[in-house]
Amino acid sequence: MRNKLFKDLIIGTLKDKTILRILMNNRLRKVQELDGRILDLGSGTIRPSYHDFLKISKDSKIISVDVSDERKPDVYADLEQKFPFDDKEFDYVLCFNLLEHIFDYRNLIGEAHRVLRQGGRLIGAVPFLASVHADPNDYFRYTKSALEGIFKASGFAEVRIEALGYGPFVVGYYTISFSIPRFLRPIFMFPAILLDKIIARIRKIHNKDKYVLIYYFECKK
């Protein structure tokens, strides 16, 4: 997995992906195969890059839903309203890089819980130390405690949240990476990762849990 992370960091950087997206996609390699009916929130018929890293069975049915014409979803719907689906209709709900753009996030999480079958899972990620990125709006940044409270309050029985990142140097690299030509970014990125690993050994508090780039979550109904 470490070799794949190194490869993902190189390839993803050269493809102009942010380190947040690269770490998220790499984490998805560990997710067990998804099978059944899958609701993909804030997505479209042109699948985002995370689909290349998730293992999805050929028999699965993916339904994308969004309000944006640009994404060309299978179903057009306002995700801050009641979802146009029946109770317990899906085996999985995907929610990647979406929650920060939803003002009524409690409705979205509650609706995700409603449309999941018993034992179904909500899988997703939300940025934390990220620049403002309106799509069309950018409302929130969530801590681990906030995410746990929101998911449990919505009825999820099992909640797992994982911090992705390295430390303060990688945070600094992320904030300036847009200004560095993509073919030069590895020259800055890998020393930042190394410095963060050294600092985490010397001062254990200065680690990915303190300088979180993005949170990955899995919630089971």
C-alpha positions as YAML, in Angstrom:
chain: A
units: angstrom
residues:
- id: 1
  name: MET
  ca: [0.00, 0.00, 0.00]
- id: 2
  name: ARG
  ca: [2.94, 2.34, 0.69]
- id: 3
  name: ASN
  ca: [4.26, 1.73, -2.81]
- id: 4
  name: LYS
  ca: [0.83, 2.51, -4.22]
- id: 5
  name: LEU
  ca: [0.70, 5.71, -2.16]
- id: 6
  name: PHE
  ca: [4.05, 6.82, -3.58]
- id: 7
  name: LYS
  ca: [2.82, 6.03, -7.09]
- id: 8
  name: ASP
  ca: [-0.51, 7.79, -6.48]
- id: 9
  name: LEU
  ca: [1.31, 10.88, -5.18]
- id: 10
  name: ILE
  ca: [3.50, 11.07, -8.29]
- id: 11
  name: ILE
  ca: [0.80, 10.31, -10.86]
- id: 12
  name: GLY
  ca: [-1.87, 12.36, -9.15]
- id: 13
  name: THR
  ca: [0.40, 15.39, -8.83]
- id: 14
  name: LEU
  ca: [1.38, 15.21, -12.50]
- id: 15
  name: LYS
  ca: [-2.35, 15.03, -13.34]
- id: 16
  name: ASP
  ca: [-2.84, 18.29, -11.39]
- id: 17
  name: LYS
  ca: [-4.74, 16.65, -8.51]
- id: 18
  name: THR
  ca: [-4.40, 18.29, -5.09]
- id: 19
  name: ILE
  ca: [-2.74, 16.32, -2.32]
- id: 20
  name: LEU
  ca: [-6.16, 16.24, -0.59]
- id: 21
  name: ARG
  ca: [-7.71, 14.42, -3.55]
- id: 22
  name: ILE
  ca: [-4.69, 12.11, -3.91]
- id: 23
  name: LEU
  ca: [-4.79, 11.02, -0.25]
- id: 24
  name: MET
  ca: [-8.56, 10.51, -0.44]
- id: 25
  name: ASN
  ca: [-8.34, 8.42, -3.60]
- id: 26
  name: ASN
  ca: [-5.52, 6.33, -2.15]
- id: 27
  name: ARG
  ca: [-7.57, 5.65, 0.99]
- id: 28
  name: LEU
  ca: [-10.38, 4.30, -1.18]
- id: 29
  name: ARG
  ca: [-8.14, 1.45, -2.32]
- id: 30
  name: LYS
  ca: [-8.75, -0.12, 1.12]
- id: 31
  name: VAL
  ca: [-12.56, -0.06, 0.87]
- id: 32
  name: GLN
  ca: [-14.19, -3.44, 0.38]
- id: 33
  name: GLU
  ca: [-15.96, -4.07, -2.92]
- id: 34
  name: LEU
  ca: [-19.26, -2.23, -3.27]
- id: 35
  name: ASP
  ca: [-22.16, -4.29, -4.55]
- id: 36
  name: GLY
  ca: [-25.83, -3.48, -5.06]
- id: 37
  name: ARG
  ca: [-27.57, -0.13, -5.50]
- id: 38
  name: ILE
  ca: [-25.29, 2.87, -4.99]
- id: 39
  name: LEU
  ca: [-26.45, 6.47, -4.64]
- id: 40
  name: ASP
  ca: [-23.69, 8.94, -5.57]
- id: 41
  name: LEU
  ca: [-24.45, 12.39, -4.12]
- id: 42
  name: GLY
  ca: [-23.19, 15.50, -5.90]
- id: 43
  name: SER
  ca: [-21.97, 13.48, -8.86]
- id: 44
  name: GLY
  ca: [-22.91, 13.00, -12.51]
- id: 45
  name: THR
  ca: [-22.85, 10.61, -15.43]
- id: 46
  name: ILE
  ca: [-19.22, 11.56, -16.09]
- id: 47
  name: ARG
  ca: [-17.80, 9.80, -13.05]
- id: 48
  name: PRO
  ca: [-15.33, 11.60, -10.73]
- id: 49
  name: SER
  ca: [-11.82, 10.23, -10.17]
- id: 50
  name: TYR
  ca: [-12.73, 8.41, -6.95]
- id: 51
  name: HIS
  ca: [-14.60, 5.82, -9.02]
- id: 52
  name: ASP
  ca: [-11.23, 4.71, -10.40]
- id: 53
  name: PHE
  ca: [-10.06, 3.78, -6.90]
- id: 54
  name: LEU
  ca: [-13.20, 2.19, -5.46]
- id: 55
  name: LYS
  ca: [-13.83, -1.47, -6.18]
- id: 56
  name: ILE
  ca: [-17.37, -1.63, -7.58]
- id: 57
  name: SER
  ca: [-18.89, -4.89, -8.78]
- id: 58
  name: LYS
  ca: [-20.08, -5.11, -12.38]
- id: 59
  name: ASP
  ca: [-23.60, -5.94, -11.21]
- id: 60
  name: SER
  ca: [-23.90, -2.75, -9.16]
- id: 61
  name: LYS
  ca: [-26.26, 0.03, -10.18]
- id: 62
  name: ILE
  ca: [-24.90, 3.56, -9.62]
- id: 63
  name: ILE
  ca: [-27.37, 6.45, -9.57]
- id: 64
  name: SER
  ca: [-25.91, 9.96, -9.46]
- id: 65
  name: VAL
  ca: [-27.95, 12.86, -8.11]
- id: 66
  name: ASP
  ca: [-27.24, 16.58, -8.12]
- id: 67
  name: VAL
  ca: [-28.85, 19.93, -8.87]
- id: 68
  name: SER
  ca: [-26.18, 20.99, -11.37]
- id: 69
  name: ASP
  ca: [-26.71, 20.72, -15.13]
- id: 70
  name: GLU
  ca: [-22.93, 20.79, -15.57]
- id: 71
  name: ARG
  ca: [-22.49, 17.43, -13.86]
- id: 72
  name: LYS
  ca: [-25.33, 15.84, -15.88]
- id: 73
  name: PRO
  ca: [-26.59, 13.58, -13.07]
- id: 74
  name: ASP
  ca: [-28.93, 10.64, -13.57]
- id: 75
  name: VAL
  ca: [-31.43, 12.38, -11.28]
- id: 76
  name: TYR
  ca: [-31.74, 16.15, -10.80]
- id: 77
  name: ALA
  ca: [-32.58, 17.08, -7.21]
- id: 78
  name: ASP
  ca: [-31.85, 19.68, -4.55]
- id: 79
  name: LEU
  ca: [-29.79, 17.84, -1.93]
- id: 80
  name: GLU
  ca: [-31.03, 20.21, 0.78]
- id: 81
  name: GLN
  ca: [-34.56, 18.87, 0.26]
- id: 82
  name: LYS
  ca: [-36.07, 15.40, 0.65]
- id: 83
  name: PHE
  ca: [-34.37, 12.98, -1.73]
- id: 84
  name: PRO
  ca: [-36.64, 11.65, -4.53]
- id: 85
  name: PHE
  ca: [-36.10, 8.03, -3.47]
- id: 86
  name: ASP
  ca: [-37.94, 5.50, -1.31]
- id: 87
  name: ASP
  ca: [-36.92, 4.41, 2.18]
- id: 88
  name: LYS
  ca: [-34.22, 1.71, 2.32]
- id: 89
  name: GLU
  ca: [-33.64, 1.81, -1.44]
- id: 90
  name: PHE
  ca: [-29.81, 1.77, -1.49]
- id: 91
  name: ASP
  ca: [-26.96, -0.40, -0.23]
- id: 92
  name: TYR
  ca: [-24.45, 2.46, -0.28]
- id: 93
  name: VAL
  ca: [-24.53, 6.24, -0.37]
- id: 94
  name: LEU
  ca: [-21.39, 8.07, -1.56]
- id: 95
  name: CYS
  ca: [-20.75, 11.61, -0.32]
- id: 96
  name: PHE
  ca: [-17.36, 12.94, -1.42]
- id: 97
  name: ASN
  ca: [-16.30, 16.59, -1.04]
- id: 98
  name: LEU
  ca: [-19.92, 17.66, -0.73]
- id: 99
  name: LEU
  ca: [-20.87, 18.39, 2.89]
- id: 100
  name: GLU
  ca: [-18.96, 21.69, 2.99]
- id: 101
  name: HIS
  ca: [-21.19, 22.97, 0.17]
- id: 102
  name: ILE
  ca: [-24.49, 22.06, 1.89]
- id: 103
  name: PHE
  ca: [-26.00, 24.60, 4.28]
- id: 104
  name: ASP
  ca: [-28.67, 22.23, 5.65]
- id: 105
  name: TYR
  ca: [-26.22, 19.37, 6.18]
- id: 106
  name: ARG
  ca: [-28.42, 17.71, 8.80]
- id: 107
  name: ASN
  ca: [-31.11, 17.17, 6.18]
- id: 108
  name: LEU
  ca: [-28.62, 15.61, 3.77]
- id: 109
  name: ILE
  ca: [-27.22, 13.18, 6.35]
- id: 110
  name: GLY
  ca: [-30.72, 12.34, 7.58]
- id: 111
  name: GLU
  ca: [-31.90, 11.64, 4.05]
- id: 112
  name: ALA
  ca: [-28.83, 9.49, 3.37]
- id: 113
  name: HIS
  ca: [-29.75, 7.46, 6.46]
- id: 114
  name: ARG
  ca: [-33.38, 7.17, 5.33]
- id: 115
  name: VAL
  ca: [-32.65, 5.82, 1.84]
- id: 116
  name: LEU
  ca: [-30.08, 3.27, 3.09]
- id: 117
  name: ARG
  ca: [-31.19, -0.27, 3.81]
- id: 118
  name: GLN
  ca: [-30.45, -1.70, 7.27]
- id: 119
  name: GLY
  ca: [-26.74, -2.46, 7.34]
- id: 120
  name: GLY
  ca: [-26.05, -0.11, 4.42]
- id: 121
  name: ARG
  ca: [-23.14, 2.31, 4.51]
- id: 122
  name: LEU
  ca: [-22.52, 5.99, 3.93]
- id: 123
  name: ILE
  ca: [-19.00, 6.47, 2.56]
- id: 124
  name: GLY
  ca: [-17.36, 9.80, 1.87]
- id: 125
  name: ALA
  ca: [-14.84, 12.49, 2.66]
- id: 126
  name: VAL
  ca: [-14.85, 16.16, 3.59]
- id: 127
  name: PRO
  ca: [-11.91, 18.62, 3.45]
- id: 128
  name: PHE
  ca: [-10.71, 20.36, 6.59]
- id: 129
  name: LEU
  ca: [-7.57, 22.48, 6.00]
- id: 130
  name: ALA
  ca: [-8.64, 23.48, 2.53]
- id: 131
  name: SER
  ca: [-8.92, 26.75, 0.67]
- id: 132
  name: VAL
  ca: [-12.35, 28.28, 0.13]
- id: 133
  name: HIS
  ca: [-13.91, 26.66, -2.94]
- id: 134
  name: ALA
  ca: [-17.43, 27.82, -3.73]
- id: 135
  name: ASP
  ca: [-19.51, 25.30, -5.71]
- id: 136
  name: PRO
  ca: [-21.66, 27.40, -5.78]
- id: 137
  name: ASN
  ca: [-21.10, 28.10, -2.05]
- id: 138
  name: ASP
  ca: [-18.66, 26.90, 0.60]
- id: 139
  name: TYR
  ca: [-20.15, 26.94, 4.09]
- id: 140
  name: PHE
  ca: [-18.34, 24.76, 6.63]
- id: 141
  name: ARG
  ca: [-15.25, 22.92, 7.87]
- id: 142
  name: TYR
  ca: [-15.98, 19.98, 10.18]
- id: 143
  name: THR
  ca: [-13.84, 18.57, 13.00]
- id: 144
  name: LYS
  ca: [-13.83, 14.87, 13.83]
- id: 145
  name: SER
  ca: [-16.00, 15.53, 16.90]
- id: 146
  name: ALA
  ca: [-18.54, 17.45, 14.83]
- id: 147
  name: LEU
  ca: [-18.77, 14.70, 12.21]
- id: 148
  name: GLU
  ca: [-19.21, 12.00, 14.84]
- id: 149
  name: GLY
  ca: [-21.98, 14.00, 16.51]
- id: 150
  name: ILE
  ca: [-23.80, 14.73, 13.24]
- id: 151
  name: PHE
  ca: [-23.71, 11.13, 12.00]
- id: 152
  name: LYS
  ca: [-24.77, 9.62, 15.33]
- id: 153
  name: ALA
  ca: [-27.56, 12.17, 15.76]
- id: 154
  name: SER
  ca: [-28.88, 11.12, 12.34]
- id: 155
  name: GLY
  ca: [-29.18, 7.51, 13.51]
- id: 156
  name: PHE
  ca: [-26.02, 5.82, 12.23]
- id: 157
  name: ALA
  ca: [-25.08, 2.94, 14.52]
- id: 158
  name: GLU
  ca: [-21.38, 2.70, 13.59]
- id: 159
  name: VAL
  ca: [-19.27, 5.72, 12.71]
- id: 160
  name: ARG
  ca: [-15.64, 5.60, 11.62]
- id: 161
  name: ILE
  ca: [-13.71, 8.79, 10.83]
- id: 162
  name: GLU
  ca: [-10.08, 8.87, 9.71]
- id: 163
  name: ALA
  ca: [-7.82, 11.91, 9.41]
- id: 164
  name: LEU
  ca: [-5.75, 12.06, 6.23]
- id: 165
  name: GLY
  ca: [-2.65, 14.22, 5.98]
- id: 166
  name: TYR
  ca: [0.87, 14.49, 7.38]
- id: 167
  name: GLY
  ca: [1.61, 17.67, 9.33]
- id: 168
  name: PRO
  ca: [2.30, 21.42, 9.13]
- id: 169
  name: PHE
  ca: [4.83, 21.29, 6.30]
- id: 170
  name: VAL
  ca: [2.46, 19.46, 3.97]
- id: 171
  name: VAL
  ca: [-0.27, 21.95, 4.90]
- id: 172
  name: GLY
  ca: [2.14, 24.70, 3.83]
- id: 173
  name: TYR
  ca: [2.94, 22.84, 0.62]
- id: 174
  name: TYR
  ca: [-0.78, 22.46, -0.15]
- id: 175
  name: THR
  ca: [-1.46, 26.18, 0.26]
- id: 176
  name: ILE
  ca: [1.21, 27.14, -2.31]
- id: 177
  name: SER
  ca: [1.08, 24.10, -4.62]
- id: 178
  name: PHE
  ca: [-1.23, 25.84, -7.10]
- id: 179
  name: SER
  ca: [1.58, 28.29, -7.90]
- id: 180
  name: ILE
  ca: [4.16, 25.56, -8.61]
- id: 181
  name: PRO
  ca: [4.34, 23.97, -12.09]
- id: 182
  name: ARG
  ca: [2.97, 20.45, -11.72]
- id: 183
  name: PHE
  ca: [6.19, 18.76, -12.90]
- id: 184
  name: LEU
  ca: [8.09, 20.54, -10.09]
- id: 185
  name: ARG
  ca: [5.59, 19.81, -7.31]
- id: 186
  name: PRO
  ca: [7.13, 16.46, -6.23]
- id: 187
  name: ILE
  ca: [10.38, 18.36, -5.49]
- id: 188
  name: PHE
  ca: [8.49, 20.36, -2.86]
- id: 189
  name: MET
  ca: [5.96, 17.73, -1.76]
- id: 190
  name: PHE
  ca: [8.23, 14.85, -0.73]
- id: 191
  name: PRO
  ca: [10.59, 16.97, 1.42]
- id: 192
  name: ALA
  ca: [7.49, 18.40, 3.15]
- id: 193
  name: ILE
  ca: [6.24, 14.86, 3.85]
- id: 194
  name: LEU
  ca: [9.67, 13.84, 5.18]
- id: 195
  name: LEU
  ca: [9.89, 16.88, 7.46]
- id: 196
  name: ASP
  ca: [6.41, 16.16, 8.84]
- id: 197
  name: LYS
  ca: [7.38, 12.57, 9.60]
- id: 198
  name: ILE
  ca: [10.49, 13.76, 11.43]
- id: 199
  name: ILE
  ca: [8.53, 16.34, 13.43]
- id: 200
  name: ALA
  ca: [5.86, 13.77, 14.34]
- id: 201
  name: ARG
  ca: [8.57, 11.58, 15.87]
- id: 202
  name: ILE
  ca: [10.05, 14.46, 17.85]
- id: 203
  name: ARG
  ca: [6.78, 16.16, 18.83]
- id: 204
  name: LYS
  ca: [4.06, 13.53, 18.58]
- id: 205
  name: ILE
  ca: [1.24, 16.09, 18.81]
- id: 206
  name: HIS
  ca: [2.25, 17.62, 15.48]
- id: 207
  name: ASN
  ca: [0.80, 14.89, 13.27]
- id: 208
  name: LYS
  ca: [-1.99, 14.31, 10.78]
- id: 209
  name: ASP
  ca: [-4.65, 14.34, 13.53]
- id: 210
  name: LYS
  ca: [-3.71, 17.92, 14.38]
- id: 211
  name: TYR
  ca: [-3.02, 19.15, 10.84]
- id: 212
  name: VAL
  ca: [-5.82, 17.36, 9.03]
- id: 213
  name: LEU
  ca: [-6.12, 17.89, 5.30]
- id: 214
  name: ILE
  ca: [-9.25, 15.82, 4.76]
- id: 215
  name: TYR
  ca: [-11.47, 13.45, 6.76]
- id: 216
  name: TYR
  ca: [-12.54, 10.09, 5.35]
- id: 217
  name: PHE
  ca: [-15.69, 8.58, 6.89]
- id: 218
  name: GLU
  ca: [-17.72, 5.39, 6.86]
- id: 219
  name: CYS
  ca: [-21.06, 5.16, 8.65]
- id: 220
  name: LYS
  ca: [-23.14, 2.00, 8.96]
- id: 221
  name: LYS
  ca: [-26.90, 2.10, 9.46]
...
